[in-house]
Amino acid sequence: MIAIRNSVRTLIELQTEDYPDSEIKAEQERLNRLYDTFSGKYGLINSRANTSAFSQDSSFSLLSALEIIGEDGELERKADMFSKRTIKPHTPVTSVDTASEALAVSLGEKATIDMDYMMGLSGKSENEIFEDLKGVIFLNPLYEYGNSYEPKYLMADEYLSGNVREKLRIAKNSAELYPEDYKVNVEALQKVQPKDLTASEISVRLGATWLPPDDVQEFIFHLLETPRYAQWNIKVHFSPFTSEWNIEGKSYDKGNVRAYNTYGTSRINAYKIIEETLNLKDVRIFDYIEDDEGKKKAVLNKKETAIAQSKQEMIKQEFQDWIWSDPERRERLCKSYNEKFNSVRPREYDGSHIIFNGMNPEIELREHQKNAVAHILYGGNTLLAHAVGAGKTFEMVAAAQESKRLGLCNKSLFVVPNHLTEQWAAEYLQLYPAANILVATKKDFETKNRKKFCGRIATGDYDAVIIGHSQFEKIPMSIERQRAILEQQLEEITGGIAELKRNRGENFSIKQLEKSKKSIRQKLDKLNDQTKKDDVVTFEELGVDRLFVDESHYYKNLYLYTKMRNVGGIAQTEAQKSSDLFMKCRYLDEITGGRGTVFATGTPISNSMVELYTIQRYLQYNTLVKNGLQHFDAWASTFGETITAVELTPEGTGYRAKTRFAKFYNLPELMAMFKEIADIKTADMLNLPVPEAKYHNIAVKPSEMQKEMVASLAERAEQVRGGGVDSSVDNMLKITNDGRKLALDQRMLNDMLPDFEGSKINACVDNIYRIWEENADKKSAQLVFCDLSTPKNDGTFSVYNDIRKKLIERGIPESEVKFIHEADTDMKKKELFQKTRKGEVRVLLGSTQKMGAGTNVQDKLIALHDVDCPWRPSDLEQRSGRIVRQGNENPQVDIYRYVTEQTFDAYLYQLVEGKQKFASQIMTSKSPVRSAEDIDETALSYAEIKMLATGNPYIKEKMDLDIQVQKLKMLKSNFLSEKYGLEDKVIKFYPQQITYLKSRVEGLTKDVETAKLHPKPIDEQPLGMMVSGVSYSEKAEAGQAIINACKSMNSPDAIPLGEYRGFQMELYFDTVQRNYVVKLKGETSRDVPLGDDAHGNIVRIDNGIERFEEALADTKNSLENTEKQFETAKQEIEKPFAKEEELRAKTARLDELNILLNMDKKENEIVGGEPDEGEAVGGRKEKSYER
């Protein structure tokens, strides 16, 4: 064995160093002899005895790759190494003619622009090379600023991507100092600036965290016409710690009609509604009643909640109308948004010049694979979001080997699904036969061996280490780092609590934070008292500086802190493995500058767009921080719109509000940021050599029994909705699942029921048998997917056992029909897959969970059967990805979907396919739509169940209309109450105001005339002012006389003072402002406050007389404005309710439907079908509080 190992090593060395063919041939002959002798004596290297004896040796995986083992465990042939060259020798280029060739060599050999190396290759000077390559490479302005970390030259694709606005700013500054160097930078960057988005393209919602609080405050004052005195006490605050909005002084503006009627209700005023909206919450109104034990219990008041929510909708709409209305604000906010989110130009990576030293010459990577490797090498953290079968394994392997060769990393760690570790190792060595890798087996991570294995990782100089997902979790971060991270979280939360208290935040939020603080404290204490129980090697000590995570969607449950409660798609529980991975990603970011982590998955988004945020947290944390989006709420308010629906809690103890994302918008900006890390390739972009799939929908009629049972489901839904059943006993989710089971087979709900001949199980069996028979000569195989009803061995009914039994009865040998569940170990699984690939097993049944990702049995597959419909769009994709895959020998395959009519089947497919389209549309297109609906999995709604149960689409239409008409009626009554308020103004207020203003205009006109007839005395002209009966011609004397008159006053009341320029003067003391005032009286009057300077007072009185003209102009404006308001109000009164037509049409259609369906009218209730709270509570006194 050792001789064989040495010979293999020699052979690898001879090939790598490019020895002549004759020497390689001689060594190959020697290896053949050694191997034949060994195997003659001891059997195959891969035999059980040899495996158990040698598997601990680190070169065992290399030796075991010498044999190509057949499906039956026998030797099929010797590996290529015995007869061919398997390593492409690397011959470095030593001289080139042109600068561009020198550049390509430099990138291939050094992964950077190494000027000294290029000068050596081409014999040109640095300046000549730079001149030749202008426009292909750029001088880096940051290098000029003495930043030693920055390279001096950058490639065009790197320089003209990323945050190009920031780069342009820097380039412009540099160009001012050195125009000849940087003018080309400025010109090139200007061409790639993203087109500025205009206001009409940017969606901004109330609560978006990039909005300045001042703008929100201005909106509130504008909307509610907050009086001046109240504006001093009402302030809008935003806390970056908790990403929480808070309005101080919410209840200060007491008598405001707009705050309590137009945009608020008696139970919750508009300020509070706006605050809830800013925090992405739906308003809810609770009444508090006392139960029998005297405890207070909150009960949702549906009617008040519905009214408050319609006000909330109005406010949101008003905000949309207001935010862009002012040109200055529009320009400022557009600029801010464009700077923040629309500055990124994703980089297109080109891997054509990569050398791939040491790769098997028989294998040629495809273009998209080379580009993906370039993304990993040059781009930092990467997510390979490639369609199933795009060759992610080879991309990751090649990237690891190249990174190591170019000195970009020292040791790569591959974390792959547990059952794939050995398959990964085999593929790794297939691509790089000379690679030095270490593979973990299950044994290595048993407690007694774990330390030893981690020690081997830490001490060996491996190219790569391959371990399973669950083993990765067992390698801890050092206690110091865990402590530091927890302390940082603690600090943030403590800061948040302090801030909330300062702004008198809600107790609710403070409690939430205190709770988080407590759980972090507990974790810290637990860490600190870890008496060194397992002084294992920590992750930092392994020396790993590149991490590859395969099938990374297993880590999507990463805990995040949000103010929104129960949001669909957000993990509210902490998955230990995810927070562990998150911590390791942060560590790698720190030591590699954000280029240490690579994720790969075929389904980056399976349920909700929220998963996109999770990926960004793992791979793009610093970008999120830079854009102020590291808080989920900040991210959600910028890119999403949530809606809240009230639903039963699973345990059924009451209601809870379930929030989910209804819509995502500003998607191109989100995707531009995401595509900095994501390398997205979908099947239609790749054009892979896969078989063409034909889809067949097989619809079967339901049995009488099924029809009756579907109707009974509808009755159950009715009861659940009417609140007549405790939801721990029954709820919508349960009904939906029973509906799915019933559609699959009636015996799923009761195995005493007959086996219905026309059921889809029987249709499926017929199909499987027909295809089995037609393809007997080719030994083609089929897959059957069914997620419900897994095989049981206790005699109860299961679809699996039923299908197998029927197939065997028809004459298919038992050995050819298998369940994936029978292969319960990795060995058995491997064996089962091999048999399927050879056509020995020809019908394989399994669930998406067990037979989805990582199941490679495509070789002979001819048909796939979806017996039931999965919940998630990604599941459908994983299923079809098993058969529509490279390596399938059939050019065309069939995919059958079985649907029982008048059950939940067809509808579920429609839902799932809709979701799938959305996910793929966002992932593929160069510029996605600006907004789109989310894809969240939910139970079917009552309306949907009713519709499906009766097969009557009218029912869903009627129920949707019920809700819409109800809302419209409420809006109309609200409209009417406002209209009556306006009518009162038209009858009384405006006419009075207009009469008053008209008479004032007349009086002021006369006063202006008077002032013109008695002009201000100039220079030497006598003054002619009467004060206290004495006439004065000098300013100084008259001024003194006025001051004397002031001094002689003994009460603040007005006294006659005299006359001047045709106006009477009175004198009084203003007790509020504490000063003396002269009142000028003509047809109207005007106050002139006096000072203590005799001369100055005369100037003030003259100015006062001149101001009559200004007053006239103002009053004319006021009059015009009031008359305009009066006209507007008269028109407003005449205006009908804006949605009158819609209300009429919908009401009419509703009446038609009610006649058609002849249903009782009890449906017409708000939100849900229960009586309003309080009605059922017999006369008990109840208090109600605002919430």
Sequence and secondary structure as in RCSB ss.txt:
>XXXX:A:sequence
MIAIRNSVRTLIELQTEDYPDSEIKAEQERLNRLYDTFSGKYGLINSRANTSAFSQDSSFSLLSALEIIGEDGEL
ERKADMFSKRTIKPHTPVTSVDTASEALAVSLGEKATIDMDYMMGLSGKSENEIFEDLKGVIFLNPLYEYGNSYE
PKYLMADEYLSGNVREKLRIAKNSAELYPEDYKVNVEALQKVQPKDLTASEISVRLGATWLPPDDVQEFIFHLLE
TPRYAQWNIKVHFSPFTSEWNIEGKSYDKGNVRAYNTYGTSRINAYKIIEETLNLKDVRIFDYIEDDEGKKKAVL
NKKETAIAQSKQEMIKQEFQDWIWSDPERRERLCKSYNEKFNSVRPREYDGSHIIFNGMNPEIELREHQKNAVAH
ILYGGNTLLAHAVGAGKTFEMVAAAQESKRLGLCNKSLFVVPNHLTEQWAAEYLQLYPAANILVATKKDFETKNR
KKFCGRIATGDYDAVIIGHSQFEKIPMSIERQRAILEQQLEEITGGIAELKRNRGENFSIKQLEKSKKSIRQKLD
KLNDQTKKDDVVTFEELGVDRLFVDESHYYKNLYLYTKMRNVGGIAQTEAQKSSDLFMKCRYLDEITGGRGTVFA
TGTPISNSMVELYTIQRYLQYNTLVKNGLQHFDAWASTFGETITAVELTPEGTGYRAKTRFAKFYNLPELMAMFK
EIADIKTADMLNLPVPEAKYHNIAVKPSEMQKEMVASLAERAEQVRGGGVDSSVDNMLKITNDGRKLALDQRMLN
DMLPDFEGSKINACVDNIYRIWEENADKKSAQLVFCDLSTPKNDGTFSVYNDIRKKLIERGIPESEVKFIHEADT
DMKKKELFQKTRKGEVRVLLGSTQKMGAGTNVQDKLIALHDVDCPWRPSDLEQRSGRIVRQGNENPQVDIYRYVT
EQTFDAYLYQLVEGKQKFASQIMTSKSPVRSAEDIDETALSYAEIKMLATGNPYIKEKMDLDIQVQKLKMLKSNF
LSEKYGLEDKVIKFYPQQITYLKSRVEGLTKDVETAKLHPKPIDEQPLGMMVSGVSYSEKAEAGQAIINACKSMN
SPDAIPLGEYRGFQMELYFDTVQRNYVVKLKGETSRDVPLGDDAHGNIVRIDNGIERFEEALADTKNSLENTEKQ
FETAKQEIEKPFAKEEELRAKTARLDELNILLNMDKKENEIVGGEPDEGEAVGGRKEKSYER
>XXXX:A:secstr
 HHHHHHHHHHHHHHHTT  HHHHHHHHHHHHHHHHHHHHHH  TTSHHHHHHHTTSTTHHHHHTTEEE TTSSE
EEE GGGTS  S         SSHHHHHHHHHHHHSS  HHHHHHHH   HHHHHHHTBTTEEE HHHHTT TTS
 SEEEHHHHTSEEHHHHHHHHHHHHHH HHHHHHHHHHHHHT      GGG    TT TTS HHHHHHHHHHHHT
  HHHHTT EEEEETTTTEEEEETTTS TT HIIIIIS  SSS HHHHHHHHHTT     EEEEE TTS EEEEE
 HHHHHHHHHHHHHHHHHHHHHHTTSHHHHHHHHHHHHHHHS EE      TT   TT  TT    HHHHHHHHH
HHHHSSEEEEE TTS HHHHHHHHHHHHHHTTS S EEEEE GGGHHHHHHHHHHH TT  EEE  TGGGSHHHH
HHHHHHHHHS  SEEEEEHHHHTTS   HHHHHHHHHHHHHHHHHHHHHHHHTT  HHHHHHHHHHHHHHHHHHH
HHHT  SS     GGGGT  EEEEESGGGG       SSSSBTT   S  HHHHHHHHHHHHHHHHHTS SEEEE
ES S SS THHHHHHHHHH HHHHHHTT  SHHHHHHHHEEEEEEEEE TT SSEEEEEEEEEEE HHHHHHHHT
TTEEEE HHHH  S  EEEEEEEEE   HHHHHHHHHHHHHHHHHHHT S TTT  HHHHHHHHHHHHH GGGT 
TTS   TTSHHHHHHHHHHHHHHHTTTTT EEEEE  SS   SSSS  HHHHHHHHHHHHT  GGGEEEGGG  S
HHHHHHHHHHHHHTSS EEEE HHHHSTT   GGGEEEEEE S  SSHHHHHHHHTTTSSTT S SEEEEEEEEE
TTSSHHHHHHHHHHHHHHHHHHHHSSS  SEEE        HHHHHHHHHT HHHHHHHHHHHHHHHHHHHHHHH
HHHHHHHHHIIIIIHHHHHHHHHHHHHHHHHHHHHHHHS    TTS   EEETTEEE SHHHHHHHHHHHHHT  
SSS EEEEEETTEEEEEEEETTTTEEEEEEESSSEEEEE  S HHHHHHHHHHHHHTHHHHHHHHHHHHHHHHHH
HHHHHHHHHS  TTHHHHHHHHHHHHHHHHHHT  GGG  SSSSS  TTTSS S   EE   
